[in-house]
């Protein structure tokens, strides 16, 4: 996708564990502890921590990533970066979700070699 640039932040194991912990609520049922995992909260916290911005995401590229109806829209127009747009892509595009997840946990993507 020529011209599409994604700004990501590195997520350490500790950060990921903290996000998971914030997304998990412990409740008691019949005197037994039960953990309830909130996937929506996890995804929101994950996106907030990892995806910092983008540029050059044309609507034509969006069609390749997720199911969208672009009738009446200019395909060369760019989709602006927002939390809602990022959450939509993470929820509806396996390719985008996989790419982000692979990149943010690899420290080599965020270090410079001398």
N, CA, C and O atoms as a MOPAC input file, in Angstrom:
PM7 MOZYME 1SCF
protein

 N      0.84000 1    -1.16400 1     0.00000 1
 C      0.00000 1     0.00000 1     0.00000 1
 C      0.89100 1     1.23600 1     0.00000 1
 O      1.20000 1     1.79500 1     1.05200 1
 N      1.29200 1     1.64600 1    -1.17800 1
 C      2.22300 1     2.77500 1    -1.28900 1
 C      1.70700 1     4.03500 1    -0.59200 1
 O      0.55600 1     4.43600 1    -0.76700 1
 N      2.58400 1     4.64300 1     0.19900 1
 C      2.25600 1     5.88800 1     0.87800 1
 C      1.59400 1     5.71400 1     2.23800 1
 O      1.44700 1     6.68900 1     2.97600 1
 N      1.19300 1     4.50400 1     2.58300 1
 C      0.54900 1     4.26700 1     3.87400 1
 C      1.62700 1     4.07500 1     4.93400 1
 O      2.43500 1     3.15000 1     4.85300 1
 N      1.62900 1     4.95700 1     5.92600 1
 C      2.60300 1     4.88000 1     7.01400 1
 C      1.84400 1     4.75100 1     8.32900 1
 O      0.90600 1     5.49700 1     8.61000 1
 N      2.28100 1     3.78400 1     9.11900 1
 C      1.64200 1     3.47300 1    10.38700 1
 C      2.62800 1     3.77000 1    11.50800 1
 O      3.76800 1     3.31000 1    11.46500 1
 N      2.20600 1     4.53100 1    12.50700 1
 C      3.05800 1     4.85100 1    13.65700 1
 C      2.64100 1     3.96700 1    14.82400 1
 O      1.51500 1     4.04200 1    15.31400 1
 N      3.57300 1     3.13200 1    15.25300 1
 C      3.29900 1     2.16900 1    16.32100 1
 C      4.24400 1     2.38700 1    17.48600 1
 O      5.31200 1     2.97700 1    17.32800 1
 N      3.84800 1     1.91000 1    18.65600 1
 C      4.68900 1     1.94400 1    19.84500 1
 C      4.98200 1     0.50900 1    20.27600 1
 O      4.14700 1    -0.38300 1    20.12700 1
 N      6.17400 1     0.30800 1    20.80700 1
 C      6.56200 1    -0.99800 1    21.32000 1
 C      5.75700 1    -1.31500 1    22.57900 1
 O      5.57600 1    -0.45900 1    23.44500 1
 N      5.28000 1    -2.54400 1    22.66700 1
 C      4.57500 1    -3.00100 1    23.86200 1
 C      5.37300 1    -4.12800 1    24.50800 1
 O      5.53500 1    -5.20500 1    23.93300 1
 N      5.86200 1    -3.86200 1    25.70000 1
 C      6.61300 1    -4.88300 1    26.42600 1
 C      5.64900 1    -5.93200 1    26.97700 1
 O      4.43400 1    -5.73500 1    26.99200 1
 N      6.20200 1    -7.01800 1    27.41700 1
 C      5.39300 1    -8.08100 1    28.02600 1
 C      4.65100 1    -7.53200 1    29.23000 1
 O      3.48300 1    -7.85500 1    29.44500 1
 N      5.32900 1    -6.69800 1    30.02100 1
 C      4.71200 1    -6.10300 1    31.20600 1
 C      3.51300 1    -5.22500 1    30.82800 1
 O      2.47600 1    -5.26700 1    31.49000 1
 N      3.65800 1    -4.44400 1    29.78100 1
 C      2.56300 1    -3.59300 1    29.32000 1
 C      1.37400 1    -4.43900 1    28.88000 1
 O      0.23000 1    -4.14200 1    29.22500 1
 N      1.64900 1    -5.48800 1    28.12100 1
 C      0.57100 1    -6.37500 1    27.67600 1
 C     -0.13200 1    -7.04100 1    28.85300 1
 O     -1.35600 1    -7.17100 1    28.85200 1
 N      0.62800 1    -7.45900 1    29.85000 1
 C      0.02700 1    -8.07300 1    31.04200 1
 C     -0.83900 1    -7.06400 1    31.80100 1
 O     -1.90300 1    -7.41600 1    32.31100 1
 N     -0.38000 1    -5.80700 1    31.87600 1
 C     -1.16700 1    -4.77000 1    32.54500 1
 C     -2.47200 1    -4.49700 1    31.80300 1
 O     -3.51400 1    -4.29900 1    32.42800 1
 N     -2.41500 1    -4.48600 1    30.47800 1
 C     -3.62500 1    -4.27800 1    29.67600 1
 C     -4.59800 1    -5.43200 1    29.91100 1
 O     -5.79900 1    -5.22400 1    30.08100 1
 N     -4.06400 1    -6.63800 1    29.91900 1
 C     -4.91700 1    -7.81000 1    30.16300 1
 C     -5.53200 1    -7.75300 1    31.56100 1
 O     -6.70800 1    -8.06800 1    31.74300 1
 N     -4.72700 1    -7.35000 1    32.54600 1
 C     -5.21300 1    -7.27000 1    33.92700 1
 C     -6.33700 1    -6.23400 1    34.04700 1
 O     -7.33700 1    -6.48100 1    34.72200 1
 N     -6.17900 1    -5.08600 1    33.40000 1
 C     -7.21400 1    -4.04800 1    33.43400 1
 C     -8.49800 1    -4.50400 1    32.74100 1
 O     -9.58000 1    -3.99200 1    33.02900 1
 N     -8.37300 1    -5.46000 1    31.83300 1
 C     -9.52800 1    -5.94800 1    31.06400 1
 C    -10.20900 1    -7.14000 1    31.71300 1
 O    -11.21700 1    -7.63900 1    31.21300 1
 N     -9.65900 1    -7.58700 1    32.82100 1
 C    -10.19700 1    -8.76000 1    33.50400 1
 C    -10.79700 1    -8.35300 1    34.84100 1
 O    -10.15700 1    -7.66800 1    35.63900 1
 N    -12.00300 1    -8.77300 1    35.07100 1
 C    -12.70900 1    -8.46800 1    36.31600 1
 C    -12.96800 1    -9.78200 1    37.04200 1
 O    -13.45700 1   -10.75000 1    36.45800 1
 N    -12.63400 1    -9.79500 1    38.31300 1
 C    -12.87800 1   -10.98800 1    39.11300 1
 C    -14.20100 1   -10.82200 1    39.85600 1
 O    -14.43600 1    -9.82200 1    40.53500 1
 N    -15.03900 1   -11.81200 1    39.70800 1
 C    -16.31600 1   -11.81000 1    40.41600 1
 C    -16.46800 1   -13.16000 1    41.12100 1
 O    -15.72800 1   -14.10600 1    40.85200 1
 N    -17.42100 1   -13.22200 1    42.00500 1
 C    -17.63400 1   -14.46500 1    42.74100 1
 C    -19.00800 1   -15.01600 1    42.42900 1
 O    -20.01100 1   -14.30300 1    42.46400 1
 N    -19.03000 1   -16.29900 1    42.12600 1
 C    -20.28100 1   -16.99300 1    41.83800 1
 C    -20.26400 1   -18.27500 1    42.65600 1
 O    -19.37200 1   -19.10900 1    42.50000 1
 N    -21.24100 1   -18.42500 1    43.51600 1
 C    -21.30000 1   -19.58700 1    44.40800 1
 C    -20.01100 1   -19.75000 1    45.22100 1
 O    -19.50400 1   -20.85500 1    45.41000 1
 N    -19.50300 1   -18.60900 1    45.69200 1
 C    -18.28400 1   -18.55200 1    46.51300 1
 C    -17.01800 1   -18.95700 1    45.78500 1
 O    -15.99900 1   -19.24400 1    46.41300 1
 N    -17.07600 1   -18.97900 1    44.48800 1
 C    -15.88800 1   -19.31100 1    43.70900 1
 C    -15.51300 1   -18.12400 1    42.83800 1
 O    -16.36500 1   -17.50200 1    42.20300 1
 N    -14.21800 1   -17.82100 1    42.82200 1
 C    -13.73100 1   -16.71000 1    42.00100 1
 C    -13.87400 1   -17.06600 1    40.52100 1
 O    -13.59600 1   -18.18500 1    40.09100 1
 N    -14.30900 1   -16.08800 1    39.78400 1
 C    -14.49300 1   -16.26800 1    38.33700 1
 C    -13.95400 1   -15.03000 1    37.64500 1
 O    -14.30500 1   -13.90900 1    38.01400 1
 N    -13.10800 1   -15.22200 1    36.64800 1
 C    -12.55800 1   -14.09500 1    35.90500 1
 C    -13.36700 1   -13.85500 1    34.64800 1
 O    -13.61800 1   -14.77400 1    33.86800 1
 N    -13.77200 1   -12.60700 1    34.46100 1
 C    -14.51400 1   -12.21400 1    33.26600 1
 C    -13.62900 1   -11.29000 1    32.43800 1
 O    -13.23500 1   -10.21500 1    32.88900 1
 N    -13.32800 1   -11.72300 1    31.23200 1
 C    -12.44900 1   -10.95800 1    30.34300 1
 C    -13.29600 1   -10.09900 1    29.41000 1
 O    -14.16800 1   -10.61000 1    28.70800 1
 N    -13.03700 1    -8.79700 1    29.40400 1
 C    -13.75400 1    -7.84900 1    28.56700 1
 C    -12.93500 1    -7.60100 1    27.29500 1
 O    -11.99700 1    -6.80400 1    27.30400 1
 N    -13.28800 1    -8.27800 1    26.21700 1
 C    -12.53200 1    -8.17500 1    24.96600 1
 C    -12.55600 1    -6.76800 1    24.38800 1
 O    -11.54800 1    -6.29600 1    23.86000 1
 N    -13.69600 1    -6.09600 1    24.48200 1
 C    -13.79000 1    -4.73800 1    23.93900 1
 C    -12.87200 1    -3.77500 1    24.67700 1
 O    -12.20000 1    -2.95300 1    24.05300 1
 N    -12.84100 1    -3.87200 1    25.99300 1
 C    -11.95100 1    -3.01500 1    26.77600 1
 C    -10.50200 1    -3.34300 1    26.46700 1
 O     -9.68000 1    -2.43900 1    26.31800 1
 N    -10.17400 1    -4.63800 1    26.36600 1
 C     -8.81300 1    -5.03800 1    26.02800 1
 C     -8.39500 1    -4.42000 1    24.69600 1
 O     -7.31500 1    -3.83700 1    24.59400 1
 N     -9.23600 1    -4.54300 1    23.68500 1
 C     -8.89000 1    -4.03000 1    22.36600 1
 C     -8.72100 1    -2.51600 1    22.39900 1
 O     -7.81300 1    -1.98000 1    21.76300 1
 N     -9.58000 1    -1.82900 1    23.12700 1
 C     -9.47100 1    -0.37500 1    23.22200 1
 C     -8.15800 1     0.03400 1    23.88800 1
 O     -7.46600 1     0.92400 1    23.39300 1
 N     -7.81300 1    -0.60200 1    24.99500 1
 C     -6.56000 1    -0.29700 1    25.68700 1
 C     -5.34900 1    -0.66800 1    24.84300 1
 O     -4.34700 1     0.04600 1    24.82800 1
 N     -5.45100 1    -1.78200 1    24.14600 1
 C     -4.36900 1    -2.25000 1    23.27300 1
 C     -4.11800 1    -1.25800 1    22.14000 1
 O     -2.97200 1    -0.92000 1    21.84600 1
 N     -5.18600 1    -0.79800 1    21.51000 1
 C     -5.07900 1     0.16600 1    20.41600 1
 C     -4.51400 1     1.48900 1    20.92700 1
 O     -3.64600 1     2.08300 1    20.28700 1
 N     -5.00600 1     1.95300 1    22.08500 1
 C     -4.50400 1     3.20500 1    22.66200 1
 C     -3.00200 1     3.14000 1    22.91000 1
 O     -2.28600 1     4.11500 1    22.68200 1
 N     -2.53200 1     1.99400 1    23.37500 1
 C     -1.12200 1     1.83800 1    23.71500 1
 C     -0.23900 1     1.59900 1    22.50000 1
 O      0.93200 1     1.97900 1    22.51400 1
 N     -0.76200 1     0.98400 1    21.45700 1
 C      0.10000 1     0.54600 1    20.35400 1
 C      0.02900 1     1.40300 1    19.09500 1
 O      1.07200 1     1.69100 1    18.50800 1
 N     -1.14100 1     1.81800 1    18.66300 1
 C     -1.28300 1     2.55000 1    17.40000 1
 C     -1.32200 1     4.04200 1    17.69900 1
 O     -2.26700 1     4.53300 1    18.31700 1
 N     -0.28600 1     4.76700 1    17.25500 1
 C     -0.14000 1     6.18700 1    17.57600 1
 C     -0.55100 1     7.11000 1    16.43600 1
 O     -0.68400 1     8.31800 1    16.63200 1
 N     -0.74800 1     6.55900 1    15.26700 1
 C     -1.17300 1     7.39300 1    14.14900 1
 C     -0.93200 1     6.70200 1    12.82200 1
 O     -0.31300 1     5.64000 1    12.75500 1
 N     -1.43900 1     7.33200 1    11.76100 1
 C     -1.15900 1     6.86000 1    10.41300 1
 C     -1.34400 1     8.00200 1     9.44200 1
 O     -1.95800 1     9.02400 1     9.74900 1
 N     -0.79700 1     7.79900 1     8.27100 1
 C     -1.01300 1     8.73800 1     7.16800 1
 C     -1.03700 1     7.93500 1     5.88100 1
 O     -0.44000 1     6.86200 1     5.79500 1
 N     -1.72400 1     8.45600 1     4.88900 1
 C     -1.74100 1     7.82700 1     3.58200 1
 C     -2.64400 1     6.60800 1     3.44600 1
 O     -2.49400 1     5.83800 1     2.49700 1
 N     -3.57500 1     6.41500 1     4.37300 1
 C     -4.49600 1     5.27300 1     4.25900 1
 C     -5.65700 1     5.69300 1     3.35500 1
 O     -6.64300 1     6.27400 1     3.80800 1
 N     -5.51200 1     5.38600 1     2.08700 1
 C     -6.53800 1     5.74000 1     1.10400 1
 C     -7.73800 1     4.82100 1     1.24900 1
 O     -7.61600 1     3.68000 1     1.69600 1
 N     -8.89600 1     5.33600 1     0.86500 1
 C    -10.11300 1     4.53600 1     0.95400 1
 C    -10.01300 1     3.28600 1     0.07600 1
 O    -10.60500 1     2.25300 1     0.39000 1
 N     -9.26600 1     3.38300 1    -1.01600 1
 C     -9.06300 1     2.21100 1    -1.86900 1
 C     -8.32400 1     1.10800 1    -1.10100 1
 O     -8.59700 1    -0.07500 1    -1.30200 1
 N     -7.39000 1     1.49300 1    -0.22200 1
 C     -6.67700 1     0.51200 1     0.60000 1
 C     -7.61100 1    -0.06700 1     1.66000 1
 O     -7.54900 1    -1.25100 1     1.99000 1
 N     -8.47200 1     0.79500 1     2.18000 1
 C     -9.41100 1     0.36600 1     3.20800 1
 C    -10.29200 1    -0.77300 1     2.70800 1
 O    -10.60400 1    -1.70400 1     3.45000 1
 N    -10.68900 1    -0.68600 1     1.43600 1
 C    -11.50000 1    -1.75300 1     0.83300 1
 C    -10.78900 1    -3.09900 1     0.86800 1
 O    -11.43500 1    -4.14300 1     0.96000 1
 N     -9.45700 1    -3.07900 1     0.79500 1
 C     -8.67800 1    -4.30900 1     0.81400 1
 C     -8.52800 1    -4.87500 1     2.22600 1
 O     -8.20900 1    -6.05100 1     2.40100 1
 N     -8.75900 1    -4.03300 1     3.22300 1
 C     -8.54500 1    -4.44500 1     4.60400 1
 C     -9.81300 1    -4.88400 1     5.33300 1
 O     -9.77900 1    -5.80800 1     6.14600 1
 N    -10.92200 1    -4.22600 1     5.04100 1
 C    -12.13600 1    -4.48600 1     5.81000 1
 C    -13.36600 1    -4.29100 1     4.93800 1
 O    -13.30800 1    -3.58200 1     3.93400 1
 N    -14.47600 1    -4.91300 1     5.31300 1
 C    -15.71500 1    -4.72900 1     4.54600 1
 C    -16.28600 1    -3.32500 1     4.77500 1
 O    -16.73200 1    -2.99100 1     5.87200 1
 N    -16.26300 1    -2.52000 1     3.72000 1
 C    -16.79400 1    -1.15500 1     3.78600 1
 C    -17.55600 1    -0.86100 1     2.50100 1
 O    -17.26100 1    -1.42700 1     1.44800 1
 N    -18.53300 1     0.02500 1     2.59900 1
 C    -19.27300 1     0.48300 1     1.43400 1
 C    -18.80500 1     1.89400 1     1.13000 1
 O    -19.09800 1     2.82800 1     1.87600 1
 N    -18.08100 1     2.04500 1     0.03800 1
 C    -17.51400 1     3.33800 1    -0.31900 1
 C    -18.27600 1     4.01200 1    -1.44900 1
 O    -17.74200 1     4.89900 1    -2.11500 1
 N    -19.50200 1     3.60600 1    -1.67000 1
 C    -20.32500 1     4.19600 1    -2.71200 1
 C    -20.42600 1     5.70400 1    -2.47900 1
 O    -20.80000 1     6.15500 1    -1.39600 1
 N    -20.08800 1     6.46700 1    -3.50900 1
 C    -20.17000 1     7.92400 1    -3.42500 1
 C    -18.95600 1     8.58900 1    -2.80100 1
 O    -18.94400 1     9.80800 1    -2.62500 1
 N    -17.93600 1     7.81200 1    -2.46200 1
 C    -16.72000 1     8.38100 1    -1.87200 1
 C    -15.57000 1     8.29900 1    -2.87200 1
 O    -15.49100 1     7.36600 1    -3.67100 1
 N    -14.70300 1     9.26700 1    -2.81700 1
 C    -13.49900 1     9.31800 1    -3.65100 1
 C    -12.50200 1     8.28600 1    -3.11900 1
 O    -12.09700 1     8.35300 1    -1.95800 1
 N    -12.11300 1     7.34200 1    -3.95700 1
 C    -11.22600 1     6.26300 1    -3.49600 1
 C     -9.81000 1     6.74200 1    -3.20100 1
 O     -9.06600 1     6.05600 1    -2.50100 1
 N     -9.41900 1     7.91800 1    -3.72400 1
 C     -8.09900 1     8.46300 1    -3.41700 1
 C     -8.10500 1     9.29200 1    -2.13700 1
 O     -7.04800 1     9.70900 1    -1.66300 1
 N     -9.28500 1     9.53300 1    -1.57700 1
 C     -9.37600 1    10.27000 1    -0.31700 1
 C     -8.76200 1     9.41800 1     0.79100 1
 O     -8.77300 1     8.18900 1     0.72200 1
 N     -8.22900 1    10.08300 1     1.80600 1
 C     -7.59500 1     9.36700 1     2.90500 1
 C     -8.53600 1     9.25600 1     4.09200 1
 O     -9.32300 1    10.15900 1     4.37500 1
 N     -8.43300 1     8.13300 1     4.77400 1
 C     -9.16900 1     7.92900 1     6.01100 1
 C     -8.33400 1     8.53400 1     7.13000 1
 O     -7.17500 1     8.16400 1     7.31600 1
 N     -8.92100 1     9.45900 1     7.87000 1
 C     -8.16900 1    10.10700 1     8.93300 1
 C     -7.96800 1     9.15400 1    10.10200 1
 O     -8.76900 1     8.25100 1    10.34600 1
 N     -6.87700 1     9.38400 1    10.81300 1
 C     -6.58800 1     8.57600 1    11.98200 1
 C     -7.48800 1     9.01500 1    13.13100 1
 O     -7.57600 1    10.20200 1    13.44300 1
 N     -8.14500 1     8.06000 1    13.74700 1
 C     -8.92200 1     8.30700 1    14.96300 1
 C     -9.01700 1     6.98600 1    15.71900 1
 O     -8.78000 1     5.91600 1    15.15800 1
 N     -9.36000 1     7.07600 1    16.97600 1
 C     -9.50100 1     5.85700 1    17.77600 1
 C    -10.60100 1     4.97300 1    17.20700 1
 O    -10.44900 1     3.75300 1    17.13700 1
 N    -11.71600 1     5.59100 1    16.79900 1
 C    -12.82400 1     4.81000 1    16.23800 1
 C    -12.42500 1     4.09300 1    14.95700 1
 O    -12.75500 1     2.92200 1    14.77000 1
 N    -11.71300 1     4.79300 1    14.07100 1
 C    -11.27800 1     4.17300 1    12.81400 1
 C    -10.29100 1     3.04000 1    13.07300 1
 O    -10.33400 1     2.00300 1    12.41200 1
 N     -9.40700 1     3.24800 1    14.03900 1
 C     -8.42900 1     2.21000 1    14.37100 1
 C     -9.11600 1     0.99100 1    14.97500 1
 O     -8.80100 1    -0.14400 1    14.61800 1
 N    -10.05500 1     1.22600 1    15.88800 1
 C    -10.79800 1     0.11000 1    16.48600 1
 C    -11.57800 1    -0.65800 1    15.42700 1
 O    -11.63300 1    -1.88800 1    15.46100 1
 N    -12.18400 1     0.06800 1    14.48200 1
 C    -12.91500 1    -0.59400 1    13.40600 1
 C    -11.98200 1    -1.51300 1    12.61400 1
 O    -12.32800 1    -2.66100 1    12.33300 1
 N    -10.80600 1    -1.00700 1    12.25700 1
 C     -9.86000 1    -1.83100 1    11.49900 1
 C     -9.38500 1    -3.03900 1    12.31300 1
 O     -9.28300 1    -4.14400 1    11.78000 1
 N     -9.09900 1    -2.83300 1    13.58800 1
 C     -8.62300 1    -3.94200 1    14.41200 1
 C     -9.70500 1    -5.02100 1    14.55900 1
 O     -9.39800 1    -6.21300 1    14.59200 1
 N    -10.96400 1    -4.59800 1    14.64600 1
 C    -12.05300 1    -5.55900 1    14.80600 1
 C    -12.41800 1    -6.26100 1    13.50600 1
 O    -12.85000 1    -7.41400 1    13.52700 1
 N    -12.25000 1    -5.58400 1    12.38100 1
 C    -12.77400 1    -6.09700 1    11.11700 1
 C    -11.72900 1    -6.51900 1    10.09200 1
 O    -12.07700 1    -7.02400 1     9.02500 1
 N    -10.46900 1    -6.32000 1    10.40200 1
 C     -9.42100 1    -6.70900 1     9.46100 1
 C     -8.40200 1    -7.60800 1    10.14400 1
 O     -7.58600 1    -7.15300 1    10.94700 1
 N     -8.46500 1    -8.87100 1     9.81600 1
 C     -7.50600 1    -9.82000 1    10.36400 1
 C     -6.08500 1    -9.44800 1     9.95800 1
 O     -5.15800 1    -9.56800 1    10.75800 1
 N     -5.91400 1    -9.00000 1     8.72700 1
 C     -4.57900 1    -8.62600 1     8.24700 1
 C     -4.01100 1    -7.44200 1     9.01800 1
 O     -2.84200 1    -7.46100 1     9.40200 1
 N     -4.81500 1    -6.41800 1     9.24800 1
 C     -4.35200 1    -5.24400 1     9.98900 1
 C     -4.03300 1    -5.62000 1    11.43300 1
 O     -2.98700 1    -5.23700 1    11.95800 1
 N     -4.91400 1    -6.35500 1    12.06500 1
 C     -4.71200 1    -6.79400 1    13.44900 1
 C     -3.43900 1    -7.62800 1    13.56700 1
 O     -2.63700 1    -7.40600 1    14.47400 1
 N     -3.24900 1    -8.57400 1    12.67000 1
 C     -2.05900 1    -9.43300 1    12.70500 1
 C     -0.78600 1    -8.63100 1    12.50300 1
 O      0.20600 1    -8.84200 1    13.20100 1
 N     -0.81600 1    -7.70800 1    11.54500 1
 C      0.36800 1    -6.89300 1    11.27000 1
 C      0.74800 1    -6.06900 1    12.49500 1
 O      1.90800 1    -6.06400 1    12.90800 1
 N     -0.22200 1    -5.37800 1    13.07300 1
 C      0.04900 1    -4.55000 1    14.25100 1
 C      0.58400 1    -5.41600 1    15.38500 1
 O      1.58100 1    -5.06000 1    16.01200 1
 N     -0.05800 1    -6.53600 1    15.65500 1
 C      0.35500 1    -7.41100 1    16.74800 1
 C      1.76600 1    -7.94500 1    16.56500 1
 O      2.52000 1    -8.04500 1    17.53300 1
 N      2.12800 1    -8.28500 1    15.34800 1
 C      3.48600 1    -8.78200 1    15.07800 1
 C      4.52300 1    -7.68100 1    15.26800 1
 O      5.60800 1    -7.93700 1    15.79000 1
 N      4.20300 1    -6.47100 1    14.85500 1
 C      5.16900 1    -5.38200 1    14.88700 1
 C      5.41600 1    -4.83300 1    16.28400 1
 O      6.56200 1    -4.56600 1    16.64500 1
 N      4.36100 1    -4.65800 1    17.07900 1
 C      4.50600 1    -3.96400 1    18.36300 1
 C      5.21800 1    -4.78200 1    19.43200 1
 O      5.65600 1    -4.22000 1    20.43600 1
 N      5.34400 1    -6.08300 1    19.24600 1
 C      6.01900 1    -6.91100 1    20.24000 1
 C      7.45100 1    -7.26200 1    19.84700 1
 O      8.14600 1    -7.95000 1    20.59600 1
 N      7.89900 1    -6.79900 1    18.68100 1
 C      9.25500 1    -7.07300 1    18.21900 1
 C     10.12300 1    -5.84300 1    18.47000 1
 O     10.04000 1    -4.85400 1    17.74100 1
 N     10.95500 1    -5.91500 1    19.50600 1
 C     11.79100 1    -4.78100 1    19.89000 1
 C     12.69800 1    -4.33200 1    18.75600 1
 O     13.03100 1    -3.15100 1    18.66000 1
 N     13.09800 1    -5.25400 1    17.90400 1
 C     13.96400 1    -4.91400 1    16.77900 1
 C     13.36600 1    -3.87200 1    15.84400 1
 O     14.10000 1    -3.15500 1    15.16400 1
 N     12.04900 1    -3.78100 1    15.80400 1
 C     11.39600 1    -2.77600 1    14.97200 1
 C     11.52000 1    -1.37300 1    15.54400 1
 O     11.25000 1    -0.39700 1    14.84300 1
 N     11.92300 1    -1.25200 1    16.80200 1
 C     11.94800 1     0.03700 1    17.47300 1
 C     13.35000 1     0.46800 1    17.90700 1
 O     13.51100 1     1.52700 1    18.51400 1
 N     14.35200 1    -0.33600 1    17.60500 1
 C     15.71700 1     0.04100 1    17.96600 1
 C     16.51100 1     0.38100 1    16.72200 1
 O     16.24700 1    -0.10700 1    15.62300 1
 N     17.47500 1     1.22000 1    16.93600 1
 C     18.35600 1     1.59300 1    15.82400 1
 C     19.70100 1     0.92000 1    16.02400 1
 O     20.23500 1     0.91400 1    17.13300 1
 N     20.24200 1     0.36500 1    14.98200 1
 C     21.54300 1    -0.27900 1    15.08900 1
 C     22.62400 1     0.73100 1    14.77000 1
 O     22.43300 1     1.63000 1    13.95000 1
 N     23.75600 1     0.57600 1    15.42400 1
 C     24.86500 1     1.53100 1    15.22100 1
 C     25.90600 1     0.93100 1    14.31300 1
 O     26.91400 1     1.57300 1    14.02000 1

